């Protein structure tokens, strides 16, 4: 949804046409291309991007309505079959069912402003490019927030089985966590950044039989060709690109944790995007020349239905 506003009054049709013309012709994002209004070559260094599409491999991403909530029905599990005693009152299990309602109410917003003078001169990208970049940066931040929240659901004091802390990622430790999750179903994925998963890429090409390490040619070939592997013992490996919150010239903070590897089972939870991404733009006339302002925002949430189906490997 797009709402165009003006301080103290609405845009006139003529002003809307002027803004549309600026958006159409103000600049270009094509590397090496020339702006319509400026005779300078535009070069852009695009920061890394993180998409929620990667998360669909282990946590489904669902779009829900703006007024919808997520309800999970919890059941007791299986009814136990016991030897029958004839002529007696045999045991019966209680029927247990409870509902858990979750509200995906977290919100993130991105905003940008630019002088109309700069737009006309071609010193910045077009409005269409600014809009696309805001939307991309917003979803990148949501994706990094989701992963970082996922890494905090267990710690060393809450569970000895689903949390492990060590100075490095090793095959025996990783296998221990994976084995602990097998009782809860199939393991969907092993997730982390390339930096966190680098030791796995190296030992994934070998399997130990007794005291002998045997090579797995296909894994070694994949590692030699790409520097990564796509699976470990049949479990998909999801490599998250490291994203930096790069703001010229000083800010360069990492958005994705490099010190954690997460192992996720099936049916552990979902990621919810609540409503469509909303957008608001207006012309600010209290400064001269006037400025074009644009904001985009999104409601979202991560819902973990079964924490015991997630394991955390913390590298200290």
N, C-alpha and C positions, 0 to 999 in steps of 0.2 A: 504494500500500500504506500502510495506516494502522496504527501501533502505538501503543497507549496504555500509558504507563508511570507508575509512581509510585516516588518515592524510597524504597527499601528494601522496598516491598511493592506488590502489584497493587491496582488499584481494586476495591472491592467492587461488586456489582450496584447497591446503593443509591446509591453515590457516582457511578457511571456515569449513573444516571438523573438525579441532581441536576445533573451537568454538562450533560447533554442538555437539561434544562429551562432552564438558564441560557442555553445556546446558542440556544434557540428564542425566548426572551422577553427577552433582556438589552437589546436596543436595535434601532434601525432605521437604515438608511442612506438612506432616502428623504428628499430635500430637502424641508424644510418639515413633515415628519411628526413626531409626538411619540413619544418612547420609551414603552415599556410601563411602566417604573418611574420615569421622570423627567418632570416637567412643563416641560421646556425644549425649545426648537426646535433640532434638530440641522442644522447646515449644514456641508458638507464641500467643500473645494477639492481636486479630484482632480488629481494631476500627470499630465503627458503619458505616453502609453504607446506602446511600439514592439513590433510583432508580427512574428514570423518569417514570417507569411503574405505580407508584402511581398517577402521574399527568394525566394519560390518563382518569382518572375518571372525571376530570373536565376541562382539557385543552388537546385537542388532540395533540399527538406528531407525527410530520410528518418528514420524511426523504426526503430532496429535493436534487437536483443535485448541484454540486459544482458551476456551472455557472447559476443556477436558482435563481429567485427572487420570492417573494410572492406578488401577486397582489390581492387586495380586491376591489370589486365593491360596491360602496355606492349608494343606491337608495333613493328616497325621501320618500318612504313608500306608504301608500294607497292613491288612488284618492278619493276625498270626493264626495259622492252622495248628491245632493241638490234638493229641490223642483224645478220642471221645470216651467218656465214662457213661455207660448206659444206666439209666435209672437215677441219675444225679443231675444237679443243675450245673451245666458246663459253663465255663468262663466265656464272657463276651467282652470285646474291646469297645471302649467308648468311641462314638463317632465325633471326630474333632474337625472343625473347619473354621478358619478365621480369615478375615479380609484385611489386607494392609493397603491403605490408600496413600499414594505418594503425590506430592505437588511439585512439579518441575517449574519452580519459580525464580530460578537464578536468571539474571539478565546481564548482558554485556552490550556496550554501545561503543561505536567508533564515530569520530567526527573529523571533518576537515573544513578548512576555509581558505579562500584564495581571493586575491584582489582581481576585480574584473579587468583592471589595467594589465595585469600579468597574463590573464587569459587572452586578451586581445593581442598582446605582443608576442605570444607563442612561447613565453618563458617557462610555462608549465604544461602538463598534459591537458588533454581535453577533459571536459566535465564527465564524459562517458567513461574515460579511463580512470578518473578519480573515483567514480562510483564503483567500478569493478574492483579497484584495489581496496577500497573500504570493505566491501563485502567479503573479499578473499581474506583480508587481515582479521576480520571479525570471526570467520569460521576457523581460521588457523588458531586464534586464541581460545576458542571454545574447545577445539580438539586437544590442544595442549593442556587445558584445564581438566578435561575429562581424564586424560591419562594420569596427570599428577594426582588427582583425587583417588584414582584407582590404586595408586601405589601406597596410599596411606590407610587402607582399610584394615591392615594387620600390622602389628608391631611385636617386639620381642616379649612383651609382658602378657599379651593376650592369647597367644597360641604357640605351642612348640612345634606343631606339625606343618602349619601353613606359612611360616616365616623362618627365614634363615639369613643370618648375617655373617659375612666373611670378607676377607681382604681382596679376594678375587673370585671370578666366576670359574668354577671347576666342574668337570664332568661328574665326579661322585656326588657333589652337593646338589647339582641340578637334577640328577637322576633320583636323589632322595625326595626332593619336592614333587617331582612328577609322579613318583610311585605313591606318595601320600594322596594325590588327587585322583588316582585311578579308581579308588573306592567310590568316588562320586560320579563316575561316568567318563566319557571320552574327553581327553584334553584337546581343546580347540586350537590353542596357539601359544607360542612363546613370544613375548613382546618386549622390545626395548630399542634404544638407539643403537646405531652402528658402533659407537664407542663402547657401550655397555656389553654388546653381544660379540665383540671381536674375539674373545677367547673361545666362544662356542663355535665360531666359524673355523677355528683351527682344529679343535678336537672332534668336530662333527664328522670328519672324514675317516675316523677309525672306530672300530668296535673291539672291545676286549673279550677274548675267549680264554678263560682260565687266566694265565699270566701273559698271554700273547696278544699284542695289538695288531689287528688285521685291518688293512686299508680297504676303504669303500671307494672304488675308482670313480663312480659317478659323482660322489660328493667332492672328491679331491679335484675333479675336472671343473666342477661348478665354482669351487673356491678359487682355483687358479685363473678362471676366466673372468670372474666378477668380484673376487675378494669377499664374497658372502656365500651363504647357503640358504636355500628356500625351505628346508625341512631338517628336523633333527629327530632321528628314530621314528620317522613317519609323522611327526607333529609339525605343522606349518610354523615357520619363523617369520614374524612380522617385524620388519625393520622400519622404525619411525625416523623420518628425517629430522635432524636437529634444526630447530628454528630459533633465530635470535631476534630479540626485540630491538632491531637496529634503528637508531635515530641519530642521524649525522649531527655532530662529529664524535660524540663521546659515549653514548649509550649503546651497549652491545651485549645485553643480557640473554642467556639461554632460557628458552621457554619450556623445554622438555628435560626432565631429570635424566642425567647420565649415569646415576649411581644405583639404578634399580632395574631388575628384570622381572616381568610379571608373567605368570603362567595362569591361563584361564581355561576353566572347564566349560562344557556345554550348559546352557540355561543358567548362567551366572547372573544375568541382569540385562538391562537395556539402556540405551541412550535415547533421550526424548528431546525433540525439538518442538517447542510449544508454539503453535501458530506460525505464520509466515514471517520471514524477515521483513521488518518494517523500515520505512525510509521517510525522512522529512528534509526538505530543502527550502531555503529562502534567501532573499537578497537583503543584506544588512546595509541600510542607508545612513546609519549614524556616523560612518567613517567615509572619507573621500580619498580616492575613488571607492565606490561601493564594493562590498565583498560578497562572494557567493559562499553560503554555508550549506553543508550537507551532513546529516547524521543517519546511520543505520544501526538497528539494534535487533536482538534476538533473545527470546526466552528459551531456556534449555535446562536439562537436569540429567544426572546419571543415577540409575536405580539398580542397586545390587540386591537381588532377591535371596541369594545364597552365598554368604561370604565364604563359607567353607569350600566353595568351588573356585576360589582364587588363592594363589600362593604368591608370596613376595620374596624375592632374592635381593637382599640389600648388600651392595658392595661398599665397604667402608675403607 
